[in-house]
Amino acid sequence: MAAAQITSLSFSAQPIMFHSSLPVAGNGGPRGRPNAFFCPWAPVICHGRREATPHALSDDCDFQDLLSVQHQEALTSVQALFLQHPKSSRGMMTIVDHLKHLCIDQYFQDEIGNVVDSCMDLIRSDNLLDVTLSMRLMREAGYHVSADGVLQKFANGNDDFSLAHSQDIRGLLSLHDVSQLNMGEASLYKAKEYSRKHLRSTLNYLEPNLARYVKQSLDHPYHVSLMQFKARHHLSYLQSLPTRNAAIEKLAVAEFQINKLQHQREMQEVNRWWMDLGLAKEIPAARDQVVKWYMWPMTILEGYSFSKYRIAITKIISMVYIVDDIFDLVATQEELSLFNEAIIMWNLEAADSLPSYMISCYKALYNITNDIADMSMKEHGLNSINHLKKAWATLFDGFMIEAKWLSGNHVPAREDYLRNGIITSGAPLLFMHLLFMLGHDITEENNDHMSRIISCPAKIMRLWDDMGSAKDEAQEGLDCSYKELYLKESPHGDAEEHMLEMIAGEWEGLNRECFSRTRSSLSPTFIRASLNFARMVSVMYGYDHEHRLPVLEDYTRMLLF
């Protein structure tokens, strides 16, 4: 995992005070509808969950002390909204849409499920908003919906979208949203192009608040962007409307505050661990960016109850970055061979053969991984250590291949580089640890599906990283990139356009894995983690012309400081 520099941010955790709390209102157990294997609203704190039981930071899953009276009252008020409209009405779908955009839909999975079950009534409508919103909600719920068939009614004689809809702002926004869930359908390519073109043309004459919202939706599209980041912008837009929904707004604000408090507590623990570890002093050439490292699991694994897992994943990510820097900046080829052999041996005695600066790193890596293996055994009865050892050995092999390419002045074919780059991104290793923490095992039945749902975000990460040529690292180490290799092979080609097309293709593959299967042995939490990882990539590597990461800086301040 290459770094992403967060500039001018210092760690500070000022807790937000809440009133004493009441329990969350129960919504019943998870629904069992056919054709709905993946629910993006999969519960993180609702009753009746069927996934592995996670843990809160300080009180073993009893996070009720974090839920304020205002939060509980807002939950009850929002639940009441589901009784005020027919399930198949536009008003009901709009409420569901707001809950999803504000990242508070997880509390209402049964109610939302009933609404989605009724969406077929509106998908036959001739109204662009009704059809596209219905289609999006159904696709997110795992229903098979043919985009080409559904959207045909809005086409002209040339199979392009009719100009009759070019001024329908809400319809265009919804069309743009659903176009991001493309699985390779021609109509959704056209939908994206059509909606972007006409939404951009409206920016100069729209009311200012709506214009800002439209621009933000174009710059950070639904589904492929971080929903936690977009939620604040969506809330600001709702607060600017003449007709407002106080219950939804109140719940969104309380949710944001509780999440922020939880993140601050976790960051304090991670920061103490990192300072006590002392690797920043032992290996001064390596990166010391613990806040940024925490941003990955904070984003990937949502929900107060997964606190323990987020902290553990932060430690794994930290080790990946440090090992990457040892390979790139510090070690000789001989020392790297010793390091690689020690990982294969996997025992503390193997550290005796290492240079002094590697010993603490090796022991930390060894202990963290074994702690996670012990966790998966204790909580789920899974013996994961051999899989985790193999994942580390595979990562080290990938780093060794890169080191040999560099030391031998070998220029790999870009396909070989990318295949190895997926491994050295660190994503497969991260997801292997998360898989067992969530109580999954590797079986013949889920292996192919799991491989694809991991490789897609890993390839997205490698390509985004290489497009920026790791501008943030400010290091002396040498490295090649897919962009450089493409230009060597195609000197007159447009490398970035080619790579963006590849990224779009990986998103389509990820969408197919998440939305087109009728069943999956992987939990909604693991699948959502894969989506969130892919969404986080453009934030981590979204450089501006000054080589800064403005979205990452804004996101960090918003959700952590």
C-alpha positions in Angstrom: 0.0 0.0 0.0 1.6 3.2 -1.1 1.1 6.2 1.2 -1.2 9.2 1.0 0.1 12.2 2.8 -2.3 14.1 5.1 -0.8 17.6 5.4 -1.0 19.8 8.5 -3.1 17.6 10.7 -2.2 16.9 14.3 -3.9 14.3 16.4 -6.4 15.6 18.9 -9.3 13.7 20.4 -11.9 15.9 22.1 -14.9 13.7 23.0 -18.4 14.9 22.2 -20.6 14.7 25.3 -24.0 12.9 25.1 -26.9 12.4 27.4 -27.5 9.0 28.9 -29.0 6.7 26.4 -31.8 4.3 25.7 -31.6 1.0 23.8 -32.1 1.0 20.1 -35.6 0.1 18.9 -35.6 -3.4 17.5 -36.6 -4.0 13.9 -36.9 -7.8 14.0 -34.5 -10.3 12.5 -32.9 -10.1 9.1 -35.3 -10.8 6.2 -34.9 -13.8 4.0 -36.1 -12.6 0.6 -35.2 -14.5 -2.6 -32.9 -12.8 -5.0 -31.6 -10.4 -2.4 -28.3 -12.0 -1.2 -26.6 -8.6 -0.6 -28.2 -5.8 1.4 -26.1 -2.7 1.6 -28.1 -1.8 4.7 -26.8 -4.9 6.4 -27.1 -4.2 10.1 -24.2 -3.1 12.2 -26.1 -2.7 15.4 -29.6 -4.1 15.0 -31.2 -7.0 16.7 -31.2 -10.4 15.2 -28.1 -10.2 13.1 -26.7 -13.4 11.8 -23.1 -12.4 11.3 -20.2 -12.9 13.6 -20.6 -11.0 16.8 -18.1 -8.2 16.9 -16.8 -6.2 19.9 -16.9 -2.6 21.0 -13.8 -0.9 22.3 -14.5 -0.7 26.0 -17.5 -2.7 26.9 -17.8 -5.9 24.7 -20.5 -4.9 22.3 -22.5 -2.9 24.8 -22.4 0.4 23.1 -25.8 1.6 24.3 -24.1 4.2 26.5 -23.1 6.0 23.3 -26.7 6.3 22.0 -28.1 9.6 23.2 -31.8 10.2 24.0 -32.0 12.4 20.9 -30.7 9.5 18.8 -33.3 7.2 20.2 -36.1 9.7 19.7 -35.0 10.3 16.1 -35.0 6.5 15.4 -38.6 6.3 16.6 -39.6 9.3 14.6 -38.0 8.0 11.4 -39.6 4.6 11.9 -43.0 6.4 12.0 -42.3 7.9 8.6 -42.7 4.4 7.0 -46.3 4.4 8.1 -47.2 7.7 6.5 -46.9 6.8 2.8 -47.9 3.7 0.7 -44.9 1.4 0.4 -44.8 1.8 -3.4 -45.1 5.6 -3.4 -42.4 8.0 -4.6 -42.5 9.7 -1.1 -41.5 6.4 0.5 -38.7 5.7 -2.0 -37.4 9.3 -1.4 -37.3 8.6 2.3 -35.3 5.4 1.7 -33.0 7.3 -0.7 -32.3 10.0 1.9 -31.5 7.3 4.6 -29.1 5.6 2.2 -27.4 8.9 1.3 -27.1 9.8 5.0 -25.7 6.4 6.0 -28.4 5.7 8.5 -30.4 3.1 6.6 -28.9 0.2 8.6 -31.5 0.8 11.4 -34.5 0.2 9.1 -33.6 -2.9 7.0 -37.0 -4.5 7.4 -38.9 -1.4 6.5 -36.6 -0.7 3.6 -36.9 -4.3 2.5 -40.7 -3.9 2.3 -40.3 -0.7 0.2 -37.9 -2.4 -2.2 -40.3 -5.4 -2.6 -42.9 -2.9 -3.8 -40.6 -1.0 -6.2 -41.7 -3.1 -9.2 -44.9 -1.1 -9.2 -43.0 2.1 -10.0 -40.3 0.7 -12.2 -43.0 0.3 -14.9 -43.7 4.1 -14.7 -43.0 6.6 -17.4 -41.4 9.0 -14.9 -37.6 9.1 -15.1 -37.1 9.6 -11.4 -39.6 6.8 -10.4 -38.0 4.3 -12.8 -34.3 5.0 -12.1 -34.7 5.2 -8.3 -36.7 2.0 -8.2 -34.2 0.3 -10.4 -31.3 1.4 -8.2 -32.9 0.3 -5.0 -33.8 -3.1 -6.5 -30.3 -3.6 -7.9 -28.7 -2.7 -4.6 -31.0 -5.3 -2.9 -29.8 -8.0 -5.3 -32.8 -8.2 -7.6 -32.1 -9.0 -11.3 -33.1 -5.9 -13.2 -32.2 -5.4 -16.8 -31.1 -1.8 -17.3 -31.3 -2.1 -21.0 -34.9 -3.2 -20.9 -36.0 -0.8 -18.2 -34.5 2.3 -19.7 -35.5 1.6 -23.3 -38.7 3.6 -22.8 -36.7 6.8 -22.4 -34.8 6.4 -25.7 -35.4 8.1 -29.0 -35.3 6.5 -32.4 -31.5 6.4 -32.4 -31.4 4.5 -29.1 -30.1 7.6 -27.3 -31.9 9.2 -24.4 -34.6 11.6 -25.4 -34.0 15.3 -25.0 -37.5 15.5 -23.3 -35.8 14.6 -20.0 -32.8 17.0 -20.3 -34.4 19.5 -17.8 -35.6 17.0 -15.2 -33.0 17.7 -12.6 -34.1 15.1 -10.0 -34.6 12.5 -12.7 -31.1 13.3 -14.2 -29.5 13.0 -10.7 -31.2 9.6 -10.2 -30.2 8.5 -13.6 -26.6 9.5 -12.9 -26.7 7.6 -9.6 -27.9 4.3 -11.1 -25.4 4.6 -14.0 -22.7 4.0 -11.4 -24.0 0.5 -10.7 -23.1 -0.6 -14.3 -22.3 -4.2 -14.9 -21.3 -3.7 -18.5 -24.7 -2.6 -19.8 -24.8 -0.3 -22.9 -27.8 1.7 -21.6 -25.9 2.7 -18.4 -22.9 3.9 -20.4 -25.3 6.2 -22.3 -27.1 7.1 -19.1 -23.9 8.3 -17.5 -22.8 10.3 -20.5 -26.3 11.8 -21.0 -26.9 12.7 -17.3 -23.4 14.3 -16.8 -23.8 16.4 -20.0 -27.2 17.8 -19.1 -26.5 18.2 -15.4 -23.4 20.2 -16.2 -25.3 22.4 -18.6 -27.7 23.4 -15.8 -25.1 24.5 -13.2 -25.1 28.2 -14.3 -28.8 28.7 -13.9 -29.8 26.5 -10.9 -30.5 27.9 -7.5 -27.1 28.1 -5.7 -27.7 25.3 -3.1 -29.0 23.0 -5.7 -26.1 23.9 -8.1 -23.6 23.0 -5.3 -25.4 19.7 -4.7 -25.4 18.8 -8.4 -21.7 19.7 -8.8 -20.8 17.6 -5.7 -22.8 14.7 -7.2 -20.9 15.0 -10.4 -17.5 15.3 -8.8 -18.2 12.5 -6.3 -20.7 10.1 -7.9 -23.0 7.9 -5.8 -21.8 4.4 -5.1 -18.2 4.8 -6.3 -17.5 7.6 -3.8 -17.3 7.4 0.0 -20.9 7.5 1.3 -19.7 8.7 4.7 -18.1 11.7 3.0 -21.1 12.4 0.8 -23.5 12.1 3.7 -22.4 15.5 5.1 -23.0 17.2 1.8 -26.4 15.5 1.4 -27.4 16.7 4.9 -26.3 20.2 4.1 -28.4 20.2 1.0 -31.5 18.8 2.9 -31.0 21.5 5.5 -31.2 24.2 2.8 -34.6 23.0 1.5 -37.8 25.0 2.4 -39.5 21.7 3.4 -37.4 19.7 5.8 -37.6 16.4 7.6 -36.5 17.1 11.2 -36.5 13.5 12.2 -34.1 12.3 9.5 -31.8 15.3 10.0 -31.7 14.8 13.7 -30.9 11.1 13.4 -28.1 11.9 10.8 -26.5 14.5 13.1 -26.6 12.2 16.1 -25.2 9.3 14.1 -22.3 11.5 12.9 -21.5 12.6 16.4 -21.5 9.1 17.8 -19.3 7.8 15.0 -16.9 10.7 15.5 -16.6 10.0 19.2 -16.0 6.3 18.5 -13.3 7.0 15.9 -11.6 9.4 18.3 -11.5 6.7 21.0 -10.1 4.1 18.5 -7.5 6.6 17.2 -6.3 7.2 20.8 -5.7 3.4 21.3 -4.0 3.0 17.9 -1.8 6.0 18.6 -0.7 4.6 22.0 0.1 1.2 20.4 2.2 2.9 17.6 4.1 5.0 20.1 4.8 2.1 22.4 6.0 0.0 19.4 8.7 2.5 18.6 9.2 1.5 15.0 9.2 5.2 13.9 12.4 5.7 15.9 14.0 2.4 15.0 13.4 2.8 11.2 13.4 6.6 10.7 13.4 6.2 6.9 10.0 4.5 7.1 6.7 6.4 7.0 5.1 7.5 10.3 1.5 8.1 9.3 -0.7 6.4 11.8 -3.7 8.6 11.3 -3.7 7.8 7.6 -3.3 4.1 8.2 -6.3 4.2 10.5 -8.4 5.9 7.8 -8.5 2.7 5.8 -10.3 0.5 8.4 -12.3 3.4 9.7 -13.8 3.6 6.2 -13.8 -0.1 5.2 -15.5 -1.5 8.3 -18.5 0.6 9.4 -20.4 0.4 12.7 -19.6 1.1 16.3 -19.6 -2.6 17.1 -16.6 -3.4 14.9 -14.2 -1.3 16.9 -11.9 -4.1 17.9 -11.5 -5.3 14.3 -10.8 -1.8 13.0 -7.9 -1.4 15.5 -6.5 -4.8 14.6 -6.7 -4.1 10.8 -4.9 -0.7 11.4 -2.0 -2.7 12.9 -1.9 -5.0 9.9 -1.9 -2.0 7.5 0.8 -0.3 9.5 3.0 -3.4 9.1 2.4 -3.5 5.3 3.6 0.1 5.0 6.7 -0.4 7.1 7.6 -3.6 5.3 7.1 -1.8 2.0 9.5 0.9 3.1 12.1 -1.6 4.3 12.1 -3.2 0.8 12.1 0.1 -1.1 14.4 2.3 1.1 16.4 0.5 3.7 17.5 -3.1 3.2 20.1 -4.6 1.0 19.2 -7.5 -1.3 20.9 -9.9 1.1 19.0 -8.5 4.1 15.7 -8.8 2.2 16.4 -12.5 1.5 16.9 -13.0 5.2 13.7 -11.2 5.9 11.8 -13.3 3.4 13.2 -16.5 4.9 12.2 -15.5 8.4 8.6 -15.0 7.2 8.6 -18.5 5.7 9.9 -20.0 8.9 7.4 -18.1 11.1 8.8 -18.3 14.5 10.5 -15.8 16.8 13.8 -17.6 16.7 14.0 -16.7 13.0 14.4 -13.0 14.1 17.9 -13.8 15.4 19.2 -13.9 11.9 17.9 -10.5 11.0 19.6 -7.1 11.1 18.7 -5.2 14.3 16.3 -2.7 12.6 14.3 -5.6 11.2 13.9 -7.5 14.5 11.2 -5.3 16.1 9.3 -5.1 12.8 9.3 -8.9 12.4 8.2 -9.5 16.0 5.4 -6.9 15.8 4.2 -8.5 12.5 4.4 -12.0 14.0 2.6 -11.1 17.2 -0.2 -9.1 15.6 -0.9 -11.8 13.1 -1.0 -14.5 15.8 -3.3 -12.4 17.9 -5.8 -12.2 15.0 -5.5 -15.9 14.5 -6.2 -16.5 18.2 -9.1 -14.1 17.9 -10.7 -16.0 15.0 -10.2 -19.3 16.9 -11.7 -18.0 20.2 -14.6 -16.3 18.5 -15.4 -18.5 15.6 -13.5 -21.7 16.1 -11.5 -21.1 12.9 -7.8 -22.2 12.6 -6.6 -19.4 10.4 -2.9 -19.1 11.2 -1.7 -21.1 8.2 -3.8 -19.0 5.8 -2.5 -15.8 7.4 1.2 -17.0 7.3 0.7 -17.9 3.6 -0.7 -14.4 3.0 2.3 -12.7 4.5 4.7 -15.1 2.5 2.8 -14.2 -0.7 3.2 -10.5 0.0 6.9 -10.9 0.7 7.3 -12.9 -2.5 5.7 -10.0 -4.4 8.1 -7.5 -2.8 11.0 -9.7 -3.6 10.0 -9.9 -7.2 9.9 -6.1 -7.4 13.3 -5.8 -5.7 14.8 -8.3 -8.2 13.4 -6.4 -11.1 14.9 -3.2 -9.7 18.3 -4.6 -8.8 18.6 -6.3 -12.2 17.4 -3.3 -14.2 14.7 -5.6 -15.5 11.6 -3.9 -17.1 8.6 -6.3 -16.7 5.7 -6.5 -19.1 2.9 -4.4 -17.8 0.7 -7.4 -17.4 3.3 -9.1 -15.2 3.8 -5.9 -13.2 0.1 -5.5 -12.6 -0.4 -9.1 -11.6 2.3 -8.8 -9.0 1.2 -5.2 -8.1 -2.2 -6.5 -7.0 -0.4 -8.6 -4.4 2.0 -5.8 -3.3 -0.9 -3.4 -2.9 -1.5 -5.2 0.4 -5.2 -5.5 -0.2 -5.3 -9.4 -0.5 -3.4 -9.6 2.8 -5.8 -7.2 4.5 -8.9 -8.9 3.3 -7.5 -12.3 4.3 -7.3 -11.1 7.9 -10.7 -9.5 7.8 -12.2 -12.6 6.3 -11.3 -14.7 9.4 -12.1 -11.9 11.9 -15.7 -11.9 10.5 -16.0 -15.6 11.0 -15.5 -16.8 7.4 -13.4 -19.7 6.2 -12.0 -20.5 2.8 -13.9 -23.2 1.0 -14.1 -24.5 -2.5 -17.5 -23.0 -2.9 -16.5 -19.4 -2.0 -12.9 -19.3 -3.2 -13.6 -18.0 -6.7 -16.2 -15.4 -5.6 -13.9 -14.3 -2.8 -10.9 -14.0 -5.1 -12.8 -11.7 -7.5 -14.3 -9.6 -4.7 -10.7 -9.0 -3.4 -8.9 -8.6 -6.7 -11.2 -5.9 -8.1 -10.5 -3.3 -5.4 -6.9 -4.4 -5.2 -6.4 -3.7 -9.0 -8.3 -0.4 -8.6 -5.9 0.6 -5.9 -2.8 -0.3 -7.8 -3.9 1.6 -10.9 -5.0 4.7 -9.0 -1.7 4.7 -7.0 0.4 4.3 -10.2 -1.5 7.1 -11.9 -0.2 9.4 -9.3 3.2 7.8 -9.3 3.2 7.8 -5.5 3.7 11.6 -5.4 3.0 11.7 -1.7 5.8 9.4 -0.6 8.6 12.0 -1.0 11.1 9.2 -0.7 14.4 8.4 -2.4 13.5 4.8 -3.3 13.1 3.8 -6.9 10.0 2.1 -8.2 8.3 1.5 -11.5 4.6 2.0 -12.2 2.0 0.7 -14.6 1.8 4.2 -16.1 5.5 4.2 -16.9 5.4 0.7 -18.4 2.4 1.6 -20.5 4.2 4.6 -22.0 7.3 2.5 -22.7 5.1 0.1 -24.7 2.8 2.7 -26.2 4.7 6.0 -26.2 2.0 7.9 -28.1 -0.9 6.5 -26.0 -2.9 8.3 -23.3 -1.8 6.3 -20.2 -4.3 7.9 -17.8 -7.2 7.5 -20.1 -6.3 3.8 -20.5 -5.9 3.3 -16.8 -9.2 5.1 -16.0 -10.9 2.7 -18.5 -9.3 -0.2 -16.7 -10.5 1.1 -13.3 -14.1 1.5 -14.7 -13.9 -2.1 -15.9 -12.9 -3.3 -12.4 -15.8 -1.4 -10.9 -18.1 -3.2 -13.3 -16.6 -6.5 -12.3 -17.0 -5.6 -8.6 -20.7 -4.6 -9.2 -21.3 -8.0 -10.8 -19.9 -9.8 -7.8 -21.9 -7.6 -5.4 -25.2 -7.2 -7.2 -25.8 -10.0 -9.8 -25.5 -13.1 -7.7 -28.5 -14.7 -6.1 -26.6 -16.1 -3.1 -23.2 -15.7 -1.4 -21.5 -17.4 1.5 -19.7 -14.1 2.2 -21.4 -11.8 4.7 -22.8 -8.4 3.6 -20.2 -6.8 5.9 -17.3 -8.4 4.0 -18.9 -7.5 0.7 -19.5 -3.9 1.8 -15.9 -3.7 3.1 -14.7 -4.6 -0.5 -16.9 -1.8 -1.9 -15.7 0.7 0.7 -12.1 -0.2 0.0 -12.6 0.6 -3.7 -14.4 3.8 -2.8 -11.6 4.9 -0.5 -8.9 4.5 -3.2 -9.8 7.7 -5.1 -9.7 9.6 -1.8 -6.3 8.3 -0.9 -4.8 9.0 -4.3 -6.9 11.9 -5.6 -4.2 14.5 -6.1 -4.9 18.0 -7.1 -2.6 20.2 -9.2 -0.5 21.1 -6.1 0.0 17.4 -5.4 -2.2 17.6 -2.3 -5.1 15.4 -1.3 -7.9 17.8 -0.5 -10.7 15.3 -0.2 -8.6 13.1 2.1 -7.8 16.1 4.3 -11.4 17.2 4.4 -12.6 13.7 5.1 -10.1 13.2 7.9 -11.1 16.5 9.6 -14.8 15.8 9.1 -14.8 12.3 10.6 -11.9 12.3 13.1 -10.9 15.7 14.3 
